Amino acid sequence: MTDTTLIKNARMVNEGDIRHGDLLIKHGRIEKIAESIAADGITRILDAQGAWLLPGMIDDQVHFREPGLTYKAGIWSESRAAAAGGVTSFMEMPNTKPATVTLQALEEKYAIAAEKSLVNYSFYLGATNDNLDVIRSLKPGTAAGIKIFMGASTGNMLVDNEETLAGIFRDAPALIATHCEFSPLIQQNLEAARKRYGNAIPVTEHPNIRSAEACYQSTQMAMALARQFSAPLHVLHLSTAMEMDLFEPGPMKGKLITGELCVHFLHFTAEDYPRMGNLIKCNPAIKTPADQAALIKALQDGRLDIIATDHAPHTSEEKASKDYLEAPSGLPLVQDALLLVLELYHDGILRLEDIVRRTAHNVADRFAVVDRGYLREGYWADLVLIDTKHPTEVTRERILSKCGWSPFEGETFRSSIVSTWVNGQPVWQDGSLVESGSAARLQFGPQR
């Protein structure tokens, strides 16, 4: 018997529309979408009972820490957290050990993911001041994109050589994704904080050290290079009201430059540092309530095109450091990201159609992901079933990330993830993981 799954009585959210009906999966792809589909000869039947069926979230920015940092995370553990959170595909960053700055390191990561990942996967090739020839040799479609740290980073991944930057924007054979913070200004702000506080700098200084102006200057530089060389640019984890003035409102189609918002900037502000401390220390820094309000407005008017996580787990012991400068930056987010974004739906800030556009459609279009990100006949069945009437309490026991903690512990989201499918196979069902072995390497077409 052919492997088939019929999802009945779903409210399907897709391409700006909500459609009540059934969806048939065959050979891992969406075979048919209709008001009613006969159940004859179907292997599996699921009654959605009116729950919301969405394309799975494609997270274009995660740090799964493998290879080299697997004491705090790995592709096995974090992909399972992703599945539980309705994330069906991820694009992972290059600042591992060794850094993903060679083609060999890139392929080694793909080999690890092929063995360990529960959801679909891809990886960025990282830029350095001295690997421009490697970037030029990258075959189109091999990586999710070229990641440039235009700000402080780990190892030698800070790219601050003007000639190298120009060469990357001129010659890169893939989408360029940038972390934008201006290091000289950050260093200047840090020295000012040291003069004031000595070695006891409080975490409340983080958004002043990694300031809005530092973000703005770097983002402005990246955008100027993109326009100079007509290079497709995606600016990651934008965090300031100042930067929003640089981006175009409206639909994403036709934009040379796009912007991303990460979920923790929706939930936390600088007012949370006294309560949360280093747990919410991240780069770029979480900033003021006014910045958060501007980011939400930019989501609404289209200046921010994509919602992602920047999932970056560290151990609770590392985060518990009393020394602000010693505590690492990053939060584990992938399991609860979609639930957090759905809070905007509950609050009347974004429609479900807009959430789907920014977590699935636009990601697929911006990165030219082949046959994913939509509920379309013939596309891969990467799906998530959402119950917006059944809340999820964030407890330590439910956390699947290897680090074992969440910045949302003790909070309750108003929705729940009922089921997640990857390539037509369930990977999360009624509160339990399903080891389906269905994950695949993402395929990329030419940039449009």
C-alpha positions in Angstrom: 0.0 0.0 0.0 1.3 3.5 -0.9 2.2 5.5 2.2 -0.4 8.2 2.4 -1.7 10.5 5.1 -5.0 12.4 5.1 -5.5 15.4 7.3 -9.2 16.2 7.5 -11.1 19.2 8.8 -8.2 21.6 9.0 -8.1 25.4 8.8 -5.3 25.8 6.3 -3.4 29.1 6.4 -1.5 29.8 3.2 -0.6 32.7 0.8 -2.8 35.2 2.6 -5.9 33.0 2.7 -7.6 30.7 5.2 -9.2 27.6 3.7 -11.3 24.9 5.5 -10.8 21.4 4.2 -8.6 18.4 3.8 -4.9 17.8 2.7 -3.6 14.6 1.3 0.1 13.6 1.6 1.6 11.0 -0.7 5.3 10.0 -1.0 6.2 12.9 1.3 4.6 15.6 -0.8 1.3 17.4 -0.8 -0.8 15.4 -3.2 -4.1 17.2 -3.0 -5.8 20.1 -1.2 -9.6 20.2 -1.4 -12.7 20.9 0.6 -13.2 17.2 1.1 -11.0 14.2 0.1 -12.3 10.6 0.3 -10.5 8.4 2.8 -10.5 5.2 0.7 -7.2 3.4 0.8 -5.5 5.9 3.0 -2.7 4.7 5.3 -3.2 7.3 8.1 -6.1 9.6 8.8 -5.9 12.5 11.2 -8.9 14.6 12.1 -7.6 18.1 12.8 -11.0 19.1 14.3 -10.7 22.6 13.1 -7.1 23.3 14.3 -4.9 25.5 12.2 -2.6 23.8 9.6 0.4 25.9 8.6 3.6 25.4 6.6 6.3 24.5 9.1 8.5 27.3 10.2 11.8 27.6 8.3 14.3 29.1 10.8 17.0 30.9 8.9 19.3 31.5 11.9 20.3 28.9 14.5 23.4 27.9 16.3 23.3 24.1 17.0 27.0 24.1 18.2 28.2 21.0 16.3 31.0 20.3 15.8 33.2 21.4 18.7 30.7 22.7 21.3 28.5 19.7 21.8 28.7 19.9 25.6 26.0 22.5 25.4 24.1 21.5 22.2 24.2 19.4 19.0 22.2 18.8 15.9 20.6 15.7 17.4 19.2 17.5 20.5 18.4 20.9 18.9 16.6 19.5 15.8 14.3 17.6 18.2 13.6 20.8 20.0 12.8 22.3 16.6 10.4 19.6 15.7 8.6 20.0 19.0 8.3 23.7 18.2 6.9 23.4 14.7 10.2 24.2 13.0 10.6 21.9 10.0 13.8 23.3 8.5 16.8 25.1 9.8 19.8 27.0 8.5 22.8 26.8 10.8 25.5 29.4 11.4 29.2 28.9 10.9 30.7 29.8 14.2 31.4 26.3 15.4 34.7 24.7 16.2 36.2 24.5 13.6 34.4 27.3 12.0 32.6 26.6 8.8 34.8 28.7 6.6 36.0 26.0 4.2 34.1 23.8 1.8 35.3 20.7 3.6 34.0 21.9 6.9 30.7 22.7 5.2 30.3 19.2 3.8 31.3 17.7 7.1 28.4 19.5 8.8 26.0 18.1 6.1 27.2 14.6 6.8 26.6 15.1 10.6 23.1 16.4 9.9 22.2 13.6 7.5 22.9 11.1 10.4 21.4 13.1 13.3 18.8 15.7 12.3 15.1 15.1 12.8 14.2 18.1 10.6 15.4 19.5 7.3 18.8 21.2 7.4 21.2 23.5 5.7 24.3 25.5 6.6 26.0 28.8 6.0 29.5 29.3 4.7 31.3 31.8 7.0 33.3 34.7 5.8 36.7 35.7 7.2 39.2 38.3 6.2 41.2 35.7 4.3 38.8 33.2 2.7 37.5 35.2 -0.2 38.8 32.6 -2.7 36.8 29.9 -0.8 33.7 32.0 -1.1 34.2 32.5 -4.8 34.6 28.8 -5.3 31.3 27.9 -3.6 28.9 26.3 -6.0 25.5 28.0 -6.1 22.9 26.1 -4.0 25.6 24.4 -1.8 25.0 26.7 1.2 22.1 28.6 2.6 24.1 31.7 2.2 27.4 33.5 3.1 27.4 34.7 6.7 29.4 37.9 7.5 30.0 39.0 11.0 30.3 42.7 10.5 30.8 43.1 14.3 32.5 41.3 17.1 32.5 37.5 16.8 34.4 34.4 17.8 37.8 33.4 16.4 38.8 35.1 13.2 35.2 35.5 11.9 35.0 39.3 12.3 35.3 40.6 8.7 36.6 44.2 9.0 38.9 44.5 6.0 37.2 46.9 3.6 38.8 45.3 0.5 37.6 41.8 1.6 34.1 43.1 2.3 33.9 44.7 -1.1 35.1 41.4 -2.7 32.5 39.4 -0.9 29.6 41.7 -1.9 31.0 41.8 -5.5 31.6 38.1 -6.0 29.5 36.0 -3.5 27.7 33.2 -5.4 24.9 33.1 -2.7 22.7 35.4 -0.6 24.7 37.4 1.9 23.5 37.4 5.5 25.0 39.8 7.9 25.4 40.3 11.7 25.7 44.1 11.9 27.4 45.8 14.8 30.3 48.3 14.5 33.1 47.0 16.6 35.1 50.2 17.1 32.1 51.9 18.7 31.3 48.8 20.8 34.9 48.9 22.1 34.7 52.6 22.8 31.4 52.1 24.8 33.0 49.2 26.7 36.0 51.3 27.7 33.6 54.0 29.0 31.7 51.4 31.0 35.0 50.2 32.5 35.9 53.7 33.6 32.6 54.0 35.4 32.2 50.5 36.8 35.7 48.9 36.8 35.4 45.2 36.4 31.9 45.0 37.9 30.0 46.1 34.8 26.3 45.3 35.3 24.4 43.5 32.6 22.1 46.5 32.4 24.9 48.2 30.5 24.8 45.6 27.7 22.4 47.6 25.4 24.5 50.7 26.0 27.8 48.9 25.1 26.4 47.2 22.1 24.4 50.3 21.3 21.7 51.2 18.8 24.3 53.5 17.0 26.7 50.5 16.7 24.0 48.5 15.0 22.9 51.4 12.8 26.4 52.2 11.5 27.1 48.6 10.5 23.8 48.0 8.9 24.1 51.2 6.9 27.6 50.0 5.7 26.3 46.6 4.6 23.3 48.1 2.8 25.6 50.6 0.9 27.8 47.7 -0.2 24.8 45.6 -1.3 23.5 48.5 -3.4 27.0 49.2 -4.9 27.4 45.7 -6.1 23.7 44.8 -6.6 24.2 41.9 -4.1 21.2 40.3 -2.4 21.5 41.0 1.3 19.6 39.8 4.3 20.3 41.6 7.6 19.9 39.3 10.6 18.4 40.0 14.0 17.6 43.7 13.7 17.1 45.3 17.1 16.7 49.0 16.9 14.2 51.7 15.9 17.0 53.6 14.1 17.6 50.7 11.7 13.9 50.5 10.7 14.2 53.8 8.9 16.7 52.1 6.5 14.3 49.5 5.3 11.5 49.5 2.7 7.9 48.8 3.8 5.6 46.6 1.7 5.8 43.1 0.3 9.2 41.3 0.1 9.0 40.6 -3.6 11.6 42.6 -5.6 13.6 43.7 -2.6 17.4 43.6 -2.9 17.7 44.0 0.8 15.6 42.2 3.4 15.4 42.3 7.2 14.9 39.7 9.9 13.5 40.0 13.4 14.2 37.4 16.1 11.6 36.3 18.6 13.3 37.4 21.8 13.2 41.0 20.7 9.4 40.6 20.7 9.3 39.3 24.2 12.0 41.0 26.2 13.2 44.7 26.6 16.0 46.4 28.5 13.6 46.6 31.4 14.0 42.8 31.9 17.7 42.9 32.5 17.4 43.4 36.3 15.1 40.3 36.5 16.7 38.1 33.9 20.3 39.1 34.0 22.7 37.2 31.7 20.0 34.8 30.7 18.9 37.4 28.1 22.3 38.6 27.2 22.6 38.3 23.4 24.3 40.0 20.5 22.9 42.3 19.3 21.5 43.4 22.6 17.9 43.4 23.6 17.1 47.1 23.7 14.4 49.6 24.9 10.6 49.3 24.9 10.6 52.0 22.2 12.9 49.9 20.0 10.6 46.9 20.6 7.5 49.0 19.6 9.3 50.1 16.4 10.2 46.5 15.5 6.6 45.4 15.9 5.4 48.3 13.7 8.0 47.3 11.1 6.6 43.7 11.2 3.2 45.1 10.5 4.2 47.4 7.6 6.6 44.9 5.9 10.0 46.5 6.7 10.8 43.3 8.5 10.3 40.4 6.2 11.3 37.3 8.2 10.9 36.1 11.8 13.6 33.7 13.1 15.2 32.7 16.4 19.0 33.0 16.5 18.7 30.0 18.8 22.0 30.0 20.7 22.2 27.7 23.7 24.7 27.9 26.5 24.8 25.9 29.7 23.0 27.4 32.8 26.4 27.3 34.5 27.9 29.5 31.8 25.0 31.9 32.0 25.2 32.0 35.8 28.5 33.8 35.7 28.6 36.8 38.0 30.9 38.6 35.6 28.9 40.2 32.8 31.9 40.2 30.4 32.5 36.4 31.0 28.9 35.3 30.5 28.3 34.1 26.9 25.7 35.7 24.6 22.7 33.8 23.3 19.4 32.2 24.3 17.8 28.7 23.6 14.6 29.6 21.6 13.8 27.1 18.9 11.3 25.0 20.8 9.0 28.0 21.8 9.6 30.5 18.9 6.4 29.8 17.0 4.4 29.7 20.2 5.8 33.1 21.1 5.0 34.6 17.7 1.5 33.3 17.9 1.1 35.5 21.0 1.0 38.4 18.4 -2.0 36.7 16.9 -3.7 36.4 20.2 -3.0 40.1 20.9 -4.4 41.2 17.6 -1.0 42.5 16.4 -0.5 40.1 13.4 -2.9 37.9 11.5 -2.1 34.2 11.2 -1.6 34.9 7.4 1.1 37.4 8.2 2.8 35.1 10.7 2.9 32.3 8.1 4.3 34.8 5.5 7.2 35.8 7.8 8.0 32.3 9.2 7.6 30.2 6.0 6.7 31.9 2.7 9.2 34.8 2.8 12.0 32.5 4.1 11.5 30.1 1.3 11.3 32.9 -1.3 14.3 34.9 0.1 16.6 31.9 0.2 15.1 30.3 -2.9 14.3 27.1 -1.0 13.0 24.5 -3.5 9.4 23.2 -3.0 9.0 24.2 0.6 7.4 27.0 2.7 3.9 26.8 1.3 0.8 24.6 1.3 0.9 23.8 -2.4 0.1 20.6 -4.3 3.5 19.1 -5.3 5.4 20.7 -2.5 7.1 18.8 0.3 4.7 18.2 3.2 6.5 20.2 5.9 3.5 21.0 8.2 2.6 22.1 11.7 -0.8 21.8 13.3 -1.5 24.5 15.9 -4.2 24.6 18.6 -4.8 28.2 19.5 -7.2 27.2 22.3 -4.9 24.9 24.2 -2.1 26.7 26.2 1.4 25.5 26.7 3.1 26.0 30.1 6.9 26.3 29.8 8.4 23.9 32.4 11.9 22.6 32.9 10.7 19.1 32.2 9.5 19.7 28.7 12.7 21.4 27.5 14.4 19.4 24.7 17.4 21.6 24.1 20.5 20.0 25.6 21.3 23.1 27.7 18.2 22.2 29.7 16.8 25.7 30.4 14.5 28.3 28.7 14.2 32.0 29.2 10.4 31.5 29.2 10.3 29.0 32.2 7.2 29.7 34.3 5.4 31.4 31.5 2.3 30.1 29.6 1.8 30.6 25.9 -1.8 30.6 24.7 -1.3 28.1 21.9 0.2 24.6 21.5 2.0 22.6 18.8 -0.2 19.5 18.1 1.7 17.9 15.3 4.8 18.5 13.1 5.4 16.7 9.8 8.7 16.7 7.9 8.5 15.4 4.3 5.2 13.9 5.0 6.2 12.0 8.2 5.2 12.9 11.7 8.1 14.0 13.9 6.1 15.5 16.8 2.7 14.0 17.7 0.6 14.8 20.8 3.5 15.7 23.0 5.9 13.1 21.9 8.8 12.9 19.4 8.6 10.5 16.5 11.9 9.3 15.1 10.8 9.2 11.4 14.2 9.5 9.6 12.5 11.8 7.0 14.7 14.8 7.3 16.5 16.0 4.1 19.1 18.5 3.0 17.5 21.7 1.8 17.8 22.4 -1.9 18.2 26.0 -3.2 17.4 27.5 -6.6 18.8 30.7 -8.1 18.2 33.9 -6.2 15.1 35.7 -7.5 
